[in-house]
Amino acid sequence: MRTALVFGASGQIGDALLRRLDAQDWQVFAVSRLARPSASNVRWLRGEFGGIEDVPAAVDVIFSTGPLDGFSQWYARGPVATARVVAFGSTSLDTKQASHDAHERDIVARLQSAERLVFDTAAANGASATVLRPTLVYGAGRDQTLVRIAAMAKRMGFFVLPRGADGKRQPVHVDDLAAAALAVVDVPATHGQAYALPGGETLAYREMVARTLAAVQPAVRLREVSMPMFNLALAFARKAGMMRGLTDDAVSRMREDLVFDASPAQRDFGYAPRAFIVDAQAVGQG
Ligand SMILES: NC(=O)c1ccc[n+]([C@@H]2O[C@H](COP(=O)([O-])OP(=O)(O)OC[C@H]3O[C@@H](n4cnc5c(N)ncnc54)[C@H](OP(=O)(O)O)[C@@H]3O)[C@@H](O)[C@H]2O)c1
């Protein structure tokens, strides 16, 4: 029986990975800051990057599906021996590099140094690491984008976008990411590599929102307004304490293509993500 230590196991990607590991009969040590009940092949360990209760001395694979910066520092301290690390980063590394928002640039800097630390530590330990960078993640009804759009649309009975929100997007399903994390484990070509993991369909931001709204019951209308009108409405919403996470850069990115090439992942480990199909459960309305 192969063994895995999984960070971020209670998260949306981690949860999908746990199911797949369990189905393939792995012995899993899942880390959480909260106490959680263990099941047959999944033993929950309480802790975080500062320390973990009853952590095993060695495992076959360590998966990181939580914050990469904390994981990279924990891994560099070397508390658990392993020959294989699979860690999730983000395509934000590319899309937010030139952001006007200092907080977004800080995220990029932290992702970059965390990836570097993971690869350097693996090399120093004679281990192999692979970093997987998803685009916008959806599917578990717990993401910060589509679920928020659906919740707000349901509350208001409509949803507003600026005209021209036609930048291309490639939302990726959590279970395709979990499948990818398992698929790379035994593929030497993926050692020391980072892969963009976009979803299986490229569509305009507007279309992504329209399909999300189509999954909301009762029906919700999408209204498109001019950019100045949108910005005015956004300013009022922010004053009322809403929409603070929607930065000016995020609004301008609605018109930008954020598109990534899946072919290296297809070539090296047969990555084959599904098309963008959303139902009520996927947008937290099930
Ligand atoms: N969501 C996206 O759209 C997206 C896009 C691109 C890349 N990614 C990357 O994919 C990975 C997984 O994303 P996700 O959305 O599934 O995960 P997530 O919800 O951000 O986090 C997963 C789990 O990590 C643990 N965690 C969170 N903050 C922590 C902290 N400060 N210290 C220790 N543990 C912490 C939590 O588990 P406990 O509460 O049980 O401790 C949480 O359930 C991350 O590396 C993320 O950057 C996500």
The ligand as an SDF file (V2000), in Angstrom:
LIG
                    3D

 48 52  0  0  0  0  0  0  0  0999 V2000
   -9.0100   28.3260   -5.9570 N   0  0  0  0  0  0  0  0  0  0  0  0
   -8.4840   28.7050   -7.1210 C   0  0  0  0  0  0  0  0  0  0  0  0
   -9.1520   29.2720   -8.0260 O   0  0  0  0  0  0  0  0  0  0  0  0
   -7.0270   28.4140   -7.4020 C   0  0  0  0  0  0  0  0  0  0  0  0
   -6.5140   28.8020   -8.6260 C   0  0  0  0  0  0  0  0  0  0  0  0
   -5.1980   28.5400   -8.9010 C   0  0  0  0  0  0  0  0  0  0  0  0
   -4.4190   27.8840   -7.9640 C   0  0  0  0  0  0  0  0  0  0  0  0
   -4.9320   27.5150   -6.7660 N   0  0  0  0  0  0  0  0  0  0  0  0
   -4.0540   26.8360   -5.8110 C   0  0  0  0  0  0  0  0  0  0  0  0
   -4.4890   25.5090   -5.5720 O   0  0  0  0  0  0  0  0  0  0  0  0
   -4.2230   25.1440   -4.2250 C   0  0  0  0  0  0  0  0  0  0  0  0
   -5.4790   24.6700   -3.5680 C   0  0  0  0  0  0  0  0  0  0  0  0
   -6.4900   25.6310   -3.7200 O   0  0  0  0  0  0  0  0  0  0  0  0
   -7.8680   25.4590   -2.9340 P   0  0  0  0  0  0  0  0  0  0  0  0
   -8.7170   26.6120   -3.3470 O   0  0  0  0  0  0  0  0  0  0  0  0
   -8.3710   24.0710   -3.0800 O   0  0  0  0  0  0  0  0  0  0  0  0
   -7.3410   25.5550   -1.4320 O   0  0  0  0  0  0  0  0  0  0  0  0
   -7.6840   26.4930   -0.2160 P   0  0  0  0  0  0  0  0  0  0  0  0
   -9.1210   26.4330    0.0400 O   0  0  0  0  0  0  0  0  0  0  0  0
   -7.0440   27.8240   -0.3870 O   0  0  0  0  0  0  0  0  0  0  0  0
   -6.9020   25.7730    0.9660 O   0  0  0  0  0  0  0  0  0  0  0  0
   -6.9510   24.4010    1.1240 C   0  0  0  0  0  0  0  0  0  0  0  0
   -6.7690   24.0610    2.5690 C   0  0  0  0  0  0  0  0  0  0  0  0
   -5.5160   24.5330    3.0330 O   0  0  0  0  0  0  0  0  0  0  0  0
   -5.5990   24.7630    4.4390 C   0  0  0  0  0  0  0  0  0  0  0  0
   -5.0910   26.1160    4.7280 N   0  0  0  0  0  0  0  0  0  0  0  0
   -5.5480   27.2820    4.2550 C   0  0  0  0  0  0  0  0  0  0  0  0
   -4.8390   28.3100    4.7580 N   0  0  0  0  0  0  0  0  0  0  0  0
   -3.8970   27.7620    5.5770 C   0  0  0  0  0  0  0  0  0  0  0  0
   -2.8590   28.2920    6.3740 C   0  0  0  0  0  0  0  0  0  0  0  0
   -2.6400   29.6060    6.4340 N   0  0  0  0  0  0  0  0  0  0  0  0
   -2.0740   27.4380    7.0580 N   0  0  0  0  0  0  0  0  0  0  0  0
   -2.2840   26.1130    6.9900 C   0  0  0  0  0  0  0  0  0  0  0  0
   -3.2710   25.5490    6.2490 N   0  0  0  0  0  0  0  0  0  0  0  0
   -4.0520   26.3610    5.5520 C   0  0  0  0  0  0  0  0  0  0  0  0
   -7.0690   24.7000    4.8230 C   0  0  0  0  0  0  0  0  0  0  0  0
   -7.2620   23.4750    5.5040 O   0  0  0  0  0  0  0  0  0  0  0  0
   -7.6690   23.4010    7.0720 P   0  0  0  0  0  0  0  0  0  0  0  0
   -8.6120   24.5340    7.3270 O   0  0  0  0  0  0  0  0  0  0  0  0
   -8.3050   22.0560    7.1700 O   0  0  0  0  0  0  0  0  0  0  0  0
   -6.4010   23.5190    7.8350 O   0  0  0  0  0  0  0  0  0  0  0  0
   -7.7930   24.6960    3.4850 C   0  0  0  0  0  0  0  0  0  0  0  0
   -8.9670   23.9280    3.4580 O   0  0  0  0  0  0  0  0  0  0  0  0
   -3.5890   26.3680   -3.5640 C   0  0  0  0  0  0  0  0  0  0  0  0
   -2.1800   26.2420   -3.6540 O   0  0  0  0  0  0  0  0  0  0  0  0
   -4.0460   27.5090   -4.4370 C   0  0  0  0  0  0  0  0  0  0  0  0
   -3.1300   28.5970   -4.4310 O   0  0  0  0  0  0  0  0  0  0  0  0
   -6.2400   27.7520   -6.4620 C   0  0  0  0  0  0  0  0  0  0  0  0
  1  2  1  0
  2  3  2  0
  2  4  1  0
  4  5  1  0
  4 48  2  0
  5  6  2  0
  6  7  1  0
  7  8  2  0
  8  9  1  0
  8 48  1  0
  9 10  1  0
  9 46  1  0
 10 11  1  0
 11 12  1  0
 11 44  1  0
 12 13  1  0
 13 14  1  0
 14 15  2  0
 14 16  1  0
 14 17  1  0
 17 18  1  0
 18 19  2  0
 18 20  1  0
 18 21  1  0
 21 22  1  0
 22 23  1  0
 23 24  1  0
 23 42  1  0
 24 25  1  0
 25 26  1  0
 25 36  1  0
 26 27  1  0
 26 35  1  0
 27 28  2  0
 28 29  1  0
 29 30  1  0
 29 35  2  0
 30 31  1  0
 30 32  2  0
 32 33  1  0
 33 34  2  0
 34 35  1  0
 36 37  1  0
 36 42  1  0
 37 38  1  0
 38 39  2  0
 38 40  1  0
 38 41  1  0
 42 43  1  0
 44 45  1  0
 44 46  1  0
 46 47  1  0
M  CHG  2   8   1  16  -1
M  END
$$$$
